[in-house]
């Protein structure tokens, strides 16, 4: 029999196991079932592969192929810059509303109902990005009045699958031989944060994770950081 890499990824399998474990634990705790079939079911091993990130040159090339004279492309441009600046998840970004932007202190408020952890948090964002968001909303007002920053109609926001597909197309035009998608920007920004001396506790709060191991997985310490550390602390 030929060996093939088919089926679900280990991370996907573990997510589904977790869901089933919660369900059956609840049924067993409420005495609706006598035996818990998930009692001895363990997670599968997830290989810790190196997380791919974009270089500064690749980011510049990617943003450079976007013709901002077209509204839809300009929307892609602003969303991409926001993701790189804030490290938001794509769903947190596309569901952003006007009221979620606090210009006085320079943060974006991630509502609990859109956060993956179901916990609200405040994410810092640069003044430049806030100005870009304001400009995008002015463009929106010419077509329709919507509470969403990345609007597609009066009461609808940008579809994440559409955005990811458009980013793949931009990546091809920019001759970037990597899988371009929204989460890649989160990886890239988190890694750059650590490389530039940012604290891991602050990064954990920005990313919205409760555990440090998840932060280390999302924002791996790259070879660049290791080289810098080696030069700084190694014996001369």
Order of alpha helices (4+ residues) and beta strands (2+ residues): alpha-alpha-alpha-alpha-beta-beta-beta-alpha-alpha-alpha-alpha-alpha-alpha
